């Protein structure tokens, strides 16, 4: 009998990520195991459930550091600078999970229609809640003017997610090599421009 194939977890996760991207979240664990060249039993010896494998393939197990960094900065330093720095971290982390998350949300945003959300949670909602908590704390300290923290947080996370989405959908349109093309893809330029628009309504009077 041939010896069972030995595969590292990171290689198995890479195969799973590719399968999810190509066939959607409905792809079977049997198919993922086949593509990895292992038995389905071996797959489940590494990951107890399909949801665990999907979470790892998405990258959610290492996502969200920007939230803790933002919340730990309450009352410290330059407020706008903190927000811009954490917005950049948000884009960097989200870039790694964006494509597979789109597949998850393609099943809908309601947990009753998309059971995966029950186990995976809703990262965008968690992002918005963390940002709103920061804004409430800073408003309470008088470091921001009184504002609708939920709406402001939704505006910021929605804009950042929209920039990522635009980059995916409009790659061909901004795929040139001129200085203008490079500027259009520059996340720092986008983040600075976003807060140029929002900051006059946020800074304390």
Secondary structure as UniProt FT lines:
FT   HELIX           9..23
FT   TURN            25..26
FT   HELIX           29..36
FT   HELIX           40..46
FT   HELIX           50..58
FT   HELIX           60..62
FT   HELIX           65..71
FT   TURN            72..75
FT   HELIX           79..105
FT   TURN            106..107
FT   TURN            111..113
FT   HELIX           116..120
FT   HELIX           123..140
FT   TURN            141..142
FT   HELIX           149..169
FT   TURN            170..174
FT   HELIX           179..184
FT   HELIX           187..199
FT   TURN            200..202
//
